[in-house]
Amino acid sequence: MTQKSGKAVRIYEVGPRDGLQNEPGFVPTATKIALIDMLSQTGLTHIEAASFVSPRWVPQMADAGAVMAGIAPAPGVIYAALTPNLRGMEAALAAGVREVAIFASASESFSQRNINCSIAESLARFAPVAALAQEAGVALRGYVSCITHCPYEGDVRPGAALSVSEALFSLGCYEVSLGDTLGRAVPQDIDRLLAVLLLRLDPARLAGHFHDTGGQAIANVDVALAAGLRVFDSSIAGLGGCPYAPGAKGNVSTTLLARHLESAGWVTGLDLTALARAEEYIRLKLKEGAGS
């Protein structure tokens, strides 16, 4: 059956960063590089490969520079990195990163617990990062965490997520990813959120980032698809979570998401067999590490 080009959905792989940074132990650099190289052969066009953060706060990402240097770049694949501050941005540029990401929370309490500052302060800190990205010609992506629920405040107003999203766009983000950090959102929550956001924002510039804690990630993807979103973050083998969000489990599995989309007639451009190999590889490596 011939698929229509208008049915295309882009999957943004975040496992090597968002997934592995939440592992209890340090995943060897060689394992990270091998995983990224395997993912590069699956048809993915965007892979979040590393995070240039203080190793004191996120020791699992202490080898970000070595990971970026060790990757065998595949044609057409963008390797992105998280850069929470100017120092991280400078390190990412030195490592040759061509797309970086910044993040802010829709919850004041989560912002304080996660990065020790208010939402407004976090956005002010990102201003020089965004300016340097523009100067260097590097793509800038934004994340909004706790779009519907916060582990400290409970329900989050849609207007809060809208405000932060607009701020990230004003800093120069080409795309903003909406994060259900706890994985507590149900389809009605996502529908309610997008009803507010899409009064002001273009769905073509938004991505869905749904954790699968409550088993609702795929259902939430379907709601977002119906609203016009065409980009979704996922993590190989469903790796991930958040150290500052008690109870949060992994992101939706890349393989699960790709299979669901393809079965529903959407075009992902991904090789499901190659994805399964990458998933099997990292599962085995993490199991070996846990038993060592």
C-alpha positions, 0 to 999 in steps of 0.5 A, a space after each residue: 500500500 502506498 503511504 501518503 507523504 502527509 502521514 509522516 511522523 518524525 521520531 526523536 531518539 533520546 535514549 542515549 541521553 535521557 535514558 542512560 543518564 538515569 541508570 544507577 551506574 555509569 554506562 561505559 563510553 564504548 557502550 554508549 558509542 556502540 548504541 548510538 552507532 547502531 541507532 544511526 543505522 535505523 533511519 532515525 534522523 535525530 539522536 540526543 547523544 549526550 548532556 554537557 552538564 557538571 559530572 557532579 550532578 549527572 555523573 553518568 554523562 561525564 564522558 559527553 565529549 568522548 562520546 561525541 568524538 567516538 561516534 561514527 556520524 551517519 549521513 542525514 543524522 543529527 546528534 544533539 546534546 543537552 546544554 543547561 548553561 553557557 559552560 555546557 554550551 561551550 563544551 558542546 560546540 568544542 565537541 562539534 555538536 550541531 544541535 543543542 537543547 535547553 529545558 525549563 519546567 512548567 512547575 515552580 517547585 520542580 524547577 527549584 528541585 531540578 535546577 535550583 532556581 525559579 522558572 524565570 531565573 532558568 529562562 534568564 540563564 538560557 539567554 546567553 546559551 541561546 545567543 551563542 547557539 544563534 551566533 554559532 549557527 547551531 539548532 536550538 531545541 527546547 523542553 518543557 517538563 511537568 506539562 500536566 503534573 508535578 511531583 510536588 505541586 500536583 496538577 499543572 495549569 495548561 497556561 503555565 506550559 504555554 507561558 514556558 513554551 512561548 518563552 523558549 520559542 522567543 529564545 530561538 528554539 525551532 521546536 519545543 518538546 512537551 514533557 509528561 515527566 511523571 508519566 501520569 497524564 491521560 489522554 484527557 489531560 493532553 487534550 486539555 493542554 493542547 486545546 490551550 497551547 494550540 490557540 497560540 502555538 503551531 502544532 508543527 513546531 511542537 513535539 510530544 515527550 511522554 513517559 510511560 509510567 502509567 501505560 498511557 504514552 501511546 494513547 497520549 501520542 494518539 491524542 497529540 497526533 489528532 491535534 496536529 503534532 508530528 514529532 515524538 520523543 522516545 527512548 530505545 528499550 524504554 530507558 529513562 525517567 527523572 532523578 528529580 521526579 519520584 516514581 517516573 519511569 522510562 520514556 515510551 519505547 522507540 520500538 513500541 512507538 514505531 510499531 504503533 505508528 506504522 500499524 496505524 498507517 503513519 510513516 516513520 522511515 524506521 527499520 524495525 529490525 535494526 531498532 530491535 537489534 539496538 534494543 537487544 544490545 543495550 538491554 544485554 549490556 545493562 544486564 551485564 553491568 547490573 550483574 558485574 
